[in-house]
Amino acid sequence: MADTVSYRPKAGEIPTQPGVYRFKDDKGRVLYVGKAKNLRARLSNYFAPLQNLHERTRRMVLSASGVEWTVVGTEFEALQLEFTWIKEFNPPFNVQFRDDKSYPYLAISLGDTVPRVLVTRNRSIKGARYFGPYTKVWAIRETVDLMLKAFPMRSCSDSTYKRAEQAGRPCLLGDIGKCAAPCVGRITKEEHKSIALDFASFMAGNDSKYIGDVGRKMKAAAAEQDYESAARYRDQLAALETALSKSTIVLGDDVDADIFGIAHDELAAAVQQFRVRGGRIRGVRSWVVDKELDLGLAELVETVVQNAYDDEVPPPRLVVVPELPEDAPELEQWLGSVRADRGSSGKVVLRVAQRGDLAALAQTVGTNAKNALILYKTRRSGDFVARSQALADIQEALGMPDAPLRMECYDVSHLSGTNIVASMVVFEDGLPRKDQYRRFSIPSSTDDTESIYQTLSRRLAYLADDAAIEPAPDPTTEPVTGTDLKKFSYRPNLLIVDGGQPQVAAAARALADAGVTGITLCGIAKRLEEIWLPDSDYPVILPRNSDALFLIQRIRDEAHRFAITYQRQRRSKDVNSQLVEIPGLGPARARELLRHFGSVTQLRAAEVTGIAEVKGIGPTLAQAIYEALRA
């Protein structure tokens, strides 16, 4: 493998100014868009030796055939241009949003001559003010019903309003006091619009002001013995207080903020957004993000915040995130411009909550995000209908005679060619069968394809068509504790290997050498998540958001996790055995060393004086440990 890709530009050709870059494939498709305050420094990270890149970054770099860049004046302009290009090109390696929910909002159509309050999922009503989103339709309808007692504005449809206007008789809502009936002239259209503006102001967080005003009016009317007006104000006050009691006070009355929580793994991220207005939670929104590259939390925050305000709702003055991105000042400037464009004044502050009630609420939002990620994965894997459809789609895509009711997936893990191990995970009916997982230790191998061949050869020995008796147990194959060894011989419908054409070819050779037939074989490559079949020049491309691809990704990731876990156990045993061989250092002190330094890497990097600081380790023993770890 070459150290880097052939299209790498010369270092002197890349400018050092801020800018935006695009990776493209050989057909001109934009694969990834990114920004940098120093283009040369940023792009050099992608053109490091391929073996040093994260596997997902390496996949993107290898999929591309060229890179282009555009220089801009400031980092803020780079942020704006990156956002525009991502929206325009929808690059597959940038974060993909999967917000399949259609949230209900409370909308007030202030752009109309006679404004109307309504519950809607339509976000494109011209001139409307939106509040929410709400998670339940019944909750927002209940809120509207209460609020109309305090702000009796129009809530009927256009046809109902015109019919009442022509007939000169209001509808039922006008008769029961939940509408001021501008349709029949009980109040002017200007007076009605004033009520609508008060309604919008109350929903925007100015609730304490209105409660105080209504309370004072009620007392003044009672003092003047205008008991009819006092009773009306009393009913309005009760309606306002009841509406407020539906939302919990979480912060001070003057706090308007959006609080984000993000939980993520290698493939997906769950986002929770709490909208706090006037110290109360006014709306909750959640969605899922698909990750193609390995992004840190700070990079996710930037993308999530940008997309959260890609609608008509202006950002508040305070946005709380779990971690600040590198270009937080530029992101604040961009949010401020969005806020100004949508008719709100004041700059936007982006920060991480450190202490107090705000930090406690941010922790709650983060917990909700973690639960949402677990629920997302559980629902996709636990839904029987989705699993059945996924198995049927895999059968059709791979041309299998039957649905893959039993699938086995294999992955290889090693550390610079040492401690080579492999894993076998089993899914039956789309669900993991952990009692049938296997772990393989591989004494020696030339590369990953040879390791795949060895692993499958040992597993297929139990399935050989001409095997008269079951082979003797393989001492380098480890079942999970408590496993029935006879289950190892169950025939799978589908064998999956983690890799592309070379790995699939090695697995096909193992099948042929073992004389096993009737089992479908495929590999899932980490380049564009394509599926490779033996002797095929073109991959099978499953829809990115399909349940079939999700199931194959899940079994691949489980095999990877299982292999990595075993490989780390082997490494830990190697270090422990090396430590306990040092005279005067027993198992207890070895554990204390690893606990103190936190990792084997930190222990190996430590100096003698640092090792001697560990409880129970003196200078002489520290010197012996130092020399043993470098022997």
MARDO-139848 format. One record per atom (N, C-alpha, C): x, y, z. Coordinates in steps of 0.02 Angstrom, whole numbers, plus 50000, padded with zeros to 5 digits. Layout:
<bavexs>
XYZ...
</bavexs>
This chain:
<bavexs>
500434994050000500005000050000500445006250000500265011049957500645017349955500585021050021501085025350034501065029150096500485033950098500305036750039499745041350035499445040849966498935044949952498585044449888498965048149834498825046249771499205048949715499025056249700498415058349719498205065149702498415070349754498835068449801499035073149853499375079149822499135085249836499465091249809500135092449844500575096049812501195097949844501045102849900501435102349953501305106450012501315113949994501765115949950501815122949932501225125449892500835120849862500255122849822499655124749865499635122249926499045123449969499155129850008498685134550003498765140950039498695140050115498925144850151498885144650224498315149050251497915152050206497345156150227496745151950246496235155050277495615151550291495265149650225494885144250227494535142150167494115136050177493815133750123493375127850123493645123050070493665116550085493925111650038493395106350023493465103249964492995098149941493385092149914493245086249940493515080149911493005077549860493245075649800492805073149746493045066349722492565062349697492755056049667492885056949592493025051349557493225051949487492645054049441492025054049468491455056149429491245063349445491635066649487491485073549505491015074349563490805068849594490345069349651490725071849712490435076749747490745079349808490635074349864491185071749892491145066749946491155069850015491525075250023491595078250089491765085650082491455089650125491585096850128491825098550198492365102250202492615104350267492895111450263493035114250320493305121050323493935121050366494325126250360494945126750399495155134050404495455135750461495745142450465496435142650434496735136650424497365136050387497305129950342497175131050279497035125450233497625120650229498235123150227498815118750221498875114150281498805117050341498875112950401498315107750406497705109750386497135105150392497185099550342497335101150279497345095950227497935091150236498465093450268499035088950279498835083050324498325083950366498095078450408497795072750366497485074550310497175069350267497705065650226498275068850215498785065850172499365063050212499235061450275499725057850316499765050650289500265046750309500295039750288499625036250302499395032350254498715029450258498625025150320499155021650339499085017150397498995021050462499145027550462499065031650522498375035050526497995034750472497335037850472496815033350505496315036550535495745032750559495415029250500495145023250512494905019150456494365022750416493945026650448493415030150412493695035950371494195039450398494525044750360494905041750301495235036150313495595032750259495115030650203494525028350222494025026250173493825032150129493715037950160493525043850122494085046050075494705046150100495275048450060495375043750001495305037250012495395032449958494815032649907494225034549930493655034949885493705040949839494065046149860494125052249821494665051549769494625055749718495145055949666495455062849660495225067549702495515074249700495225078549755495555084149767495325088849818495385095949789494885100049803494885107049782494785111349844494985117649839494885122249895494725129249870494395132949913494215139849898494445144149957494845149149944495095153549997494575159050011494455160450074494005165850094494375170650140494035176150157494375181250196494435179750269493925176850300493925175750372493655168750388493745166650450493475160250472492715160250471492425166150484491695166650482491435165350411491775168150361491575166850292491665159450274492175156250301492275149050290491705145050319491475146950378490915143550410490285144250367490155150250341489565151350300489595147350235490185147450202490255143950138490205136350148490495133750202490445126650216489715124550225489335128350263488635126950275488245126950209488385131950165488045132450101488195126450056488835124550053489025118950010488755112250035488745111350100488465105050126487725104450107487355110050112486655109950092486575108750017487035111449978486985110949905487165104049880487725101249904487985095049877487785088749916487565089449978487385083750020487915078350018488535079850038489085074950031488965068850076489105062850051488965056750090489395055950152489985059050154490425058250212490325063650264489925068750249489735073450301489165070550342489035073750399488515071250444487835071450407487465065850412486805065350381486285065350437485785069750430485265070250481484675065750464484445062150515483885057550507483315059750553483055065750542482505068050583481855066150548481645059950558481045057450524480405059350561480475063150615479875065150651479585071550621478935072050621478595078150601478265080950663478585085950693478365088350759477775093150753477315092850800476775097850802477025104250836476825109850808476995116450835476355120350847476405125150892475885130150900476095136150857475665138050810475825143550765475305149050771475535155250767475095161150767475235164850702474745165150658474845167950590474805175550592475325178550619475335185850627475365189450560475535185950506475535188950441474845190150412474335186950441473645187750417473335194150445472825196750409472465202650433472115201050499471815195050502471505192750564471895186450586472405187150628472835181450646472445175650676472715169750666472405163650690472915159550729472695156250782473125151650818472935144550797473435140550783473285133750760473845129050779473685122550780474175117250790474335114450721474965114450703475155112550636475845109250635475955105350584476625102650570476945106050510476595110750481476835114550423477265120350448477895120450428478355125550451478445131250402478005131650350478115136650298477555141750293477165142750346476635147750345476965154650347476815158750297477145165250291476945169850348477435172850380477315177650434477095174750500477115168150507476875164950569477425164750621477235165050685477675163850741477555156750766478095153050775478035146050795478285145150866477955140650902478155138950971478145131350978478655128751011478725121551016479435119650997479535113550971479035108550956478775104951018478195102051011477895098051064477955090751045478025086551095478085079451081477405076051071476875079051099476205076151094475715081351068475295079251021474795083950994474285085851047474085080851088473575082351138473815087551188474465087651202474735092551251474675099651223474835100451159474795107251132474065109451124473625104851107472915106651101472635108651170472855105251221472635106951288472885113951308473505115451288473785122051302473395127551266473235126451202472855131351164472165132451196471845127051216471175127551246471195131851310471725131051349471795135051410471955142351394472385143351345472615150051329472065154351298471595151151262471055155051232470595158251284470605155551344470215158751397470525165451419471185165851413471535171951432471635176551372471745173651313471845177651252471335175251200470725177851202470195175251159470275177551086470715174051050470835175750980470555170250935470565171650872470285167050823470695160650819470345154850819470665148350809470315144250756469805147250724469405143550674469755143750606469535139350561469805139150493469565145150453469885146150395469685151850352468965151150329468765145050312468075144050287467565145550342467715143350404467255144750460467215152250473467785155650469467795162950481467375166650429467455164850365467075168150312466335166750318466165160650337465455158850345465145162950401465495163650458465235167650513465185175050493465675177450455465685184350434465085185850388464925181250343464365182150298463695181550334463655176950382463025175850418462905181050472463435184450493463355189350547463245186250615463445179950621463345176350684463985172450700464275173350760464905169950776464795162450786465345158850785465325151650798465285150450873465285144150892465205142250962465755145251006466375145650980466925148251020466805155551039466485159350994466315166251010465785166651064465315161951063464775162051113465015160151182465525155751187465755153451253466355157451278466545162751243467075167151268467775165151251467875160351204468545158351185468765161651120468375166351096468565170451039468215177151046468585182451031468295189151037467845190850978467775186350930467305186950873467415193150831468005193950802468095199550755467695198650691467475192450680467095190950619466425194750618466145196350676465505199850678465585206850708466205209150715466325215950736466285217250810466315212150852466315213350925466935217250946467485215850912468085220050920468355221350850468755226550844469045228050779469615223150763469805223150700470355218750679471015220850712471095227350723471695229750756471715227450828471145227750863471115225350932471245217850935470985214250886471095206950885471835205350874472155209250829472865207950817473275209450880473065214350919473405215850982473355209851029472765206551031472695200551073473165195151048473215194350982473655189250954474385190650971474585197050969475275198850987475405197451061474905198751104474985197151175475055189651185474665185751148474705178451151475405176151133475675178851077476345176951055476875179051106476795185051134477275187451184477265182951246476675180951267476615176551325476975169851311476855167051252477165160551235477915161251227478145167251210478865168351201479245168851267478865169051323479205169151388479045175051432478625179651409478445185451450477835183951494477835178051526477245175851562477155179651628477695180951664477625184351730477335191351722477505194751667477255201451654476495201351648476225196551610475505196351599475135194251662475415189551699475085187451761475045193351809475595197151814475575203051857475075208251835475045209351769474565214351743473845212251755473695205851742473005203451752472825203651826473295201951869473155202251941473005209251965473385214051940473265221051960472585223551933472415221651871471765223651843471185220651883471275214351904470745211051943470645214752009471185216552043471125220052107470825227052097471025230452043470765237052031470015236852016469805231951977469095231251961468685229652023468975225352066468615223652128468565229752174469105233852175469085239852217468555244852193468445244952127467945249452099467245246152098467205240152128466575236252131466315234352061466785233952014466605231351948466735223851948466265220351981466365213251995466335208951931465975211251881465945207351819466625207251785466955213151782467635213351753468125209651797468055210351863468505206851908468445199251899467835196851890467745189651879468065187451813468015191651762468315189951697469085189751704469355194651740470085194551751470295188651794469865186951842470015181051885470055174751842469585173851795469595168051752470215168051707470395173951682471005174351641471615172451681471645174951742472215173551786472265166051800471695162951813471695155751826471925151851765471705154151705471905150751643472655151251632472935157251644473655158251635474055153951684473845153851747474205149951797474155142451783473575140251758473495133251740473955131451682473985135851632474425134551574475145134251596475355138751641476045138751664476205132551706475705130051741475825124151783475975117951742475805118251676475945112551632476675111951614477045117451621477765117251606478165118751669478675114751680479055115151742479535121051741479585124551797480095129751805480775126451815481245127851771481905124851777482455129951789482345136151768482845141451775482485147951795482875153351801482585159751819482095162351767481645166651788481125169251743481405172951683482015175451689482295179451635482755175451589482755168851596483215164651557482865161951495483135163651436482945160651372483555157051346483495150551336484085146751314483855140451276484295138151233484225131551202484795127251229484625121351253485125116951284485155110551243485755108851221485865103051178486225097551217486005091451206486355085551231486485080851172487085077951170487275073651114487585067251142487345061551119487655055051135487815051751069488435049151062488625046550996489085040451004489085036450951489565030950945489875031550876490155026050850490515026450787490065027950727489425025950730488995026450671488455031750677488225033150737487645037550744487715041950806487305047150807487275051550865486545053450876486335053550939485665055750957485715062650987485275067150965485295074150988484645075751023484705079151080484125081751116484195089351121483655092851107483655100151113483075102251157483225105351214482705108051258482675115651245482085118151231481995125351221481685128251284482085132251318481865135351381481715142751367481115144851382480915151751374480585154151438480825159751465480565162151528480685157351585481235153651581481405148851634481035142451631480585141451582480185135351577480335131651512480285125051515480395121051455479785121751410479875125051353479325126351307479305121451249479825117851237479835113151182480415108351187480325102451160480855097251160480875094251090481475093751064481565090750998482125085751001482045080250966482575075150964482635072450893483245070850874483355067950808484005063950809484115060150755484695055750751485135058050693485785057550703486285059550654486685053350633486755052450567487195047150541487895049950531488395046450559489095048550552489445044050502489805047150455490195043150408490935043350427491185049350444491875049950467491885049650543492485048650570492555048450643492585055650668492025058150694491985065050717491975065250793492335070050821492315071150893491695074950913491595075550978490995078851003490975086250982491555089650983491565096750965491355097750893491585093350848491385093950777490645092550768490395087850805489675086350802489265092250825489495095550879489125101350906489035106650852489565108050815489515113250763488985111550711488995105450686488515103450635487805103150663487735100650723487065100150753486765107050763487155111650789486895118450803486695121850737487095121150686486935124150622486265121650595486165115150598485555112250570484955113250615485065114350679484495115350725484125121750709484465126750679484135133050664484045134150589483985128550553483865128950481483115129250468482765133650503482055134650494481885141850513481265143250529481065150150542481145152150616481335147350659481385148950730482065152050744482095158250772482745161350786483075158250846483735157950848484075155450907483995160350965483995157951027483965162451085484655165551096484695169851146485335173151160485845168451192485615163051222486065158251254485945151351225486485148351201486465141451175486975137451215486735132351250487165128251293487305121651257487935119951251488155113851216488605109751261488685103251247489115099151291489855100551283490065103351226490775104951215490815110451163491265115151173491345120751126491745118551065491515120051004491925118550945492525123250941492985121550897493595125550890493445132650869492955133450824492805140150799492155142750832492125142350897491525144650933491375152050921491875156550918491705163650905491365164650838491605161150786491295161850720490595158950720490495153450756489825150450760489345155150797489585158450849489175163450884488985169150836489465171350796489315176650748488795174450697488855168250674488365165650626487675165150658487635162650719486985162250753486685169150764487115174150779486875180950786486585183650722486895181950665486635184350601485965180950586485905174550603485265171150593484725174250637484905175750698484425178950744484195185750718484665189650691484485196250664484045195550602484205190750559483815189750498483085187850513482975184950572482295182750590481955187450639482205193650641481845198950676481985199450750482515196350775482685196850846483345200550853483415204050907484025207950919484455204550971485075206850975485535204251026485975198650999486585198351027487045193151005486895186551040487175181251013487075174451039487725172151073487655169451133488225166851170488185159151170488745156151152488795148851150489255146751207489025142451252489465140551307489275133751336489715131151377489615124851412489415126551484488885123451508488665124651577489135121251626489385124951674489885122351721489595120651789489115124551812488855123351880488155126151886487835124351942487175127151957486615123551920486025126951919485425124051890485505122751815485865127251781485955126451709486365120151694486885118851734487285112851725486875106551740486445106951791486025101251809485535099651752485255104951722484795103851666485165101151606485775103751593486175101151537486335093751546486445091851609486575084751622485955080551608485365083251625484745079751611484645078951536484795084251498484725083951425485205078751397485815078551423486295073551400486075066451415485775065451474485505058851491484955056751444484525061551426483995060151378484285058151310484835061451290485145059751227485435052651228485745050751284486005043951290485445038751286484895040151320484335035551318484035035151248484025040951213483755041051145484185036951097484845037051106485285033151063485175025651075485115023751139484985016751155484315014551126483815018851134483145017251109483145016651033483515021150999483555020950926483825014250902484375012150932484685005850911484254999850931483955000250990483534994751013482924993850969482614999350951482004998950910482154996150841482714998350813482884995850746483054988450747483374986250801483554979250804483004974950834482574977950876482064974050911481394973750875481304977850824480674977950788480634971750744480164967250758480114960950721479974962250647479524966950633479354968450564479974971050527480344975650559480944978550528481464973150517481554968650566482044963250558481844958650501481204956950498480974952450445481084955650376480924962150372481034965550308481774965950291482194967050342482914967350331483174960750304482964955250334483184948550311482944947250240482324949250225482064948350157482454952550106482624958750126483004963150081483704960450069484024957650122484694954650114484654948650067484144944650076484054938750032483994940849959483594945949947483494948349878484124951549850484464955649890485054959249865485624954549849485704949249889486264944549879486074938549837485444938149815485224932649774485234925949810485044925949873485054919849914484414915849902484454909249905483844905249897483364905849956483634907050016483234907750076483454913950115483034916150161483224921750204483794919750250484254924150265484834922550308484634922250382484294916950401484054916450470484634915550520485194912650496485794912250538486374915450499486654920650528487224924150497487824923750545488404922750517489034922950555489494928150524489784932250566490234937550543490914936850575491444938150537492134937150559492524943650552492944944850602493384950750600494044948950631494574952250609495254951050633495504957350668495864956350722496154961950759496864960350779497304965250775498004964350797498304971150814498874971050844499244977150861499914976850827499964980350769500594980450730500834973350715500374968950699500544962150680500654957350738500554959650799500644955350858499964954050890499944948850932499324947050966498734946650917498824942850863498304942350811497734937950837497124940650834496534936950855495984938050804495484933850806494894934550763494274933050803493724935650779493084934550814492574931750766492104927950794491524925550758490914927150800490454931050771489824932550806489254929650765488724927950800488154924450769487524928450781487144929550727486474932550731485974927550704485464926150743484914921850721484264925850722483904925650667483284929650659483414936950671484004939250653484174946350659484384948550728484454943850776484644945550844485294941850863485714944950905486344941650923486234935550967486634930350955486644924350998487334924151030487404927751086488064928451117488334921951145487894917251160488134910851185488484906751131488434908951068488754905251014489334909050982489534914651013490114918250989490744913950999491254915150957491894911650963492464916650955493024915150988493624919150983494204914750960494594917150913495144913250885495804916950897496294913250920496974916050924497364913350865497734917650832498094915850771498844916450786499204910850789499914911050809500334915450763500234914950697500624918950650500234919750586500344925450553499994926850491500364932350454500304932250387500644937250347500234943750342499574943150338499144949150333498434947150352497974951950346497274950750366496934945450324497104945150259496774940050217496984932950238497614932150256497844925650279497514923950346497424928950389497084927750453496354925650442496014928950395495324927050378495304919850353495784918050310495804911150283495904906050339496374907450384496494902750439495874902050484495564907650500494984907550545494404903550514494244905050452493684901550420493844894150408494474892650393494664885650383494534881650446494704884450503494594880950567493854880350583493464885550567492754885250581492404880350532492604880550467492274876450417492444869050423492964867450461493134860450472492544856650505492124860350540491544857250572490954856450523491014859450463490464859350416490634855650352491244852850347491454849650285490934844450265490764844450200490244839850176490444832550183491104831250181491334824250185491594822450254491464826750305491704825250373491284819750404491594814150417491234808450446491124809450521491614812450553491554813450625491724820750640491514823050697491654829950716492384830650733492734835850708493444836650723493574837450797494184835950815494384836850885494364844250902494234846050965494214853150984494854856750967494794862750941495374866850923495604870650985496224869451008496444872751070496524880351063496564882951002496634890150993495964893550979495414889850988494754892650979494414892751047494174898651068493884899451134493134900751128492714896251155492004897751158491854902451216491284905351215491054909351272490904904551329491044906651391490944902351449490244899551451490184893151462489524889951468489214888051402489584888451347489304887051281489294879551268488764877351235488724870451211489144869851148489684866051150490154865751094489834862851031489304858851038488984856050979488674861350935488484866950964488164872250925488654875350875489294874050884489794876750839489704874150768489384868350762489314865150696488684867150659488264871350688487664873550653487854877150589487514875550535487664878550470487354885550466487754890550447487464897150435487174897650364486714902250354486484903650286486934908750252487244912950293487654918450265488274919450308488864919650274489494921350306489684928450285489854932550334490044939550320490744940550347491174943550306491844945350330491894952950328492284955650375492394962850378492944964650329492744967350271493244969250221492944969050151493374970550103493164970950033493364964849994493544965949930493694960449884494254955749909494814958349935495344953649956495114949050012494754951750062494524947550117494004942450093493564944550048493054940050022493384934449981493904936149943494254931049904494584925949949494874928250005495184923650052494664919050084494084921850101493554917750131493284912650080493224914750016492984910149964493484904449955494134905949960494644900649954494584895650012494434898250072494344893750129493734889250120493184891950093492584887950079492734882550028493104884349974493264879549922493714874049949494234876049987494704871050014494364866350064493864868850100493504864650148492974860350115492824861750052492304857950018491604859350042491494865250070490834867150096490454870950042489854868950029489434872249979488764874050010488384878249975487714879949997487684885550048488244889150058488264894850104488444901050065488044906250071488184912650038488724916350075489174919550038489734923250067489714930450042489864935150087489924942150066490394945750114490604951550096491014955850139490734962850138490804966350194490584973350197491204977650204491324981850153491924985950151491794992450188492324995050219492255001150258492355007350215492355006650150492445012450108491795016350102491295013450071490635016650067490095011850090490275007350136489805002450163489494998350107489894996650056489634992550002489734985150018489324980849987489334973649999489664970349939490184966349953490554962949899490404955449901490294952749842490184945549833490794942549799490914936049806491494932849774491464933649697492044934749667492114935149594491654940449563491554945949598491134951349573491554957649565491474960849507491854966949494491504973149522490864972449538490484978149563490144976349629490124980949676489814979349740489054979949738488734977149788488024977949799487934984049844487544988849822487444994949862486744994749892486724994249958486084994549993485935001750012485305003850011485135010650031485405012250100485705018150107486055019850169485625019250230484995021250225484555021350284484125015050289484285009950250483875003850250484014999650311483504995950332483584991350389484064985650371484104983850306484564978550286485284980550298485464986650277486154988950289486284989850364485784992350400485864993250472486014986550506485674981150485485784974550515486484972050499486704972850437487374970550418487904974750454487794981350459488264985550497488294983450570487714981750597487684979950668488084973550682488004968550638488364962250650489114963350637489274967650589489984969150576490294972750636489934977750663490194981450721490244977050783489774972350790489804967750847490414963250841490564960850780491164956750770491794960750784491794967150763492364971450775492464972550850491914973950885491944975050958492214968850993491954963150974492134956851007492874955250995493124956650934493824955350918494284960150956494094966450958494494971450993494534969751068493964967851097493954966051168494424960351183494414955251141494854949451151495584951351142495714955451092496404957551079496694961551138496264965851168496484969751226496604965251286496184960151294496294955351348496954951851340497114949851279497744946551266498334951151283498284957451261498814962151276498894963251350498334963651385498354964751458498694958851492498524952751469498834946851498499584946751486499784948951425500494949051409500874953751457500584959751468500914964551512500924961951584500364959251606500334956651675500834951051685500874946551636501344940951644502064943551643502184948851604502844951851603503014955151669502504958451699502634961851762502744957051819502324951851823502374947351881503004943151880503354943051823503984939451820504554943451851504434949851864504954954051895504994952251969505584950551995505644948752066505394954352112504974952552159504714957252207504064960652185503824959052125503204962152100502684956652089502194956252135501674951252130501064953952093500534949952089499924951952053499604958252082499614958952149499294964752180499644971252160500314971152164500694977152144500634978552070500594973352029500514974251957499844977751942499314975551977498664978751968498684986051991499034987452045499084994252070499464998752021499964995951988500324999751937499865001751879499494996851854499044998251798498485002951818498245002251880497715006751904497975013851910498595014551934498885021151944498995024851878499255021351828499415024651765498835024651716498345020351727497745020451686497785016551622498375015351595498445011551533499155008951528499235003851486499895001051475500355006151441500065010051396500455015151360500765020151409500355022451457500615027251506501145024151550501045017851567501535014351610502205013651573502175011751509502795010851471503155017551461502785022951458503085029551447503355032751511503175029851569503365032851633504115032151646504375037151682505075036951703505125033251770505745031951791505855028251854505555032051913505645038651915505385042551971504615042151974504295042151916503575041751915503325034851939503675029551919503485022851940503575022152015504105025252042504255024652114503725028052157503325032452128502805035852166502205031352181502145025752147501585021152158501665017852226501095017152260501095014152326501395007052324501885005752367502184999152372502764998052325502935003152284503495002552236504055007152258504625004152274505205008152293505655009652234506195013552245506645015552190506965009552155507185004452194507514998652164507034994752120506424993552147505924989852108505694993852048505655000452055505455004751999505965004251942506605004051960507125003351909507064996651873506904991351911506824984651880506234984651833505684987751853505084988151810505244992051747505574997751754505755002051698506164998151647506654994351671507094990551625506714984751593506274981451631505914975751604505434977751549505104983551556504624985751506504974988251442505614989451446505984991751387506454986351361506414980551389506864975151367506664972851297
</bavexs>
